[in-house]
Amino acid sequence: MIRVMNVISDTNIGGAGRVILNYLCYADKDRFETWAALPRGSLLKAPLEKAGAKTLEVEGIADLSYHREGVERLRAVMKELKPDIVHTHGCLSGRIAARREKIPAVYSRHSAFPVPARLRYPPGRWVNKFVNEHYADRIIAVSPAARDNLVQGGVSPNKITVVMNGTAPVPRISEEERAALREELSIPPEKIQLLGRLDFIAHRANFLMQPVLGVVDSGALARMVPSPAEVDGVFFVPLSHLLETAPIECEYELIPTPAENFPYEVIGIPRNYKWQHGWENVPVYPWQGRAIWGLTGRITRNLVRICKTPG
């Protein structure tokens, strides 16, 4: 029996939690014993236990990638539990604790985002490379895009294994979905060949989108009749154009605006605290007076990267 200890610092159910919940649906429970170290009050605790995992609540890791106290508390848990493998996600404290306890550590990267300049160039690039490679025996990227993102930040490709994102197989199209396809585009579902799922998109508006890639019969496309109530317009862009033409990369700033009742005093920070601003990247693919952009642009960019990935 191989004992795997997952360390997840999220208090909510994010990408890491969903991957483990899906894994537990298919895991060989005769070979692998799954544990999860979670922050106290994590929303993952109940669904993980229902799915067959054993959980431990650890102080000092809630929504934190690194905290010195969290490292020591995780070390104490590992000394007692004696896992064969430690699997971490966004929690650097878990990787450091595993390294100090001489336990093999695997780090899974679930996201891809624009790499800031401080990580693309030395010395930040060197520091990022050291931290990721020293504190993980192996790094899992849940998609080619996530792997490319790590490499852009200095991590060696030889350290990374791509394991597609752990979502369930594409289910059969339900009668309701068939009806929706007929209503929106008048395309019979039997004229669509599903190829598989693309990377999920975690949107800042607090939802996950899972695009599904398919091939539509050309005759059905020619006879397509979009519903005005559901579809504003339809246009086609050759895949060859997308593969040969880089998008226009645009960015806009994300500025945190805490509510008036934000508990500054409880946390111990001043009300004029300088919040770190973020950036949103928007790929735009112009085509004959139209454009693919926004979420559709991100889906398109990911598809292009997959098409260009050898093998």
Summary of the structure (lengths in Angstrom):
residues: 311
radius of gyration: 22.2
end to end distance: 33.7
largest distance: 65.1
contacts: 866
relative contact order: 0.09
helix: 36%
strand: 23%
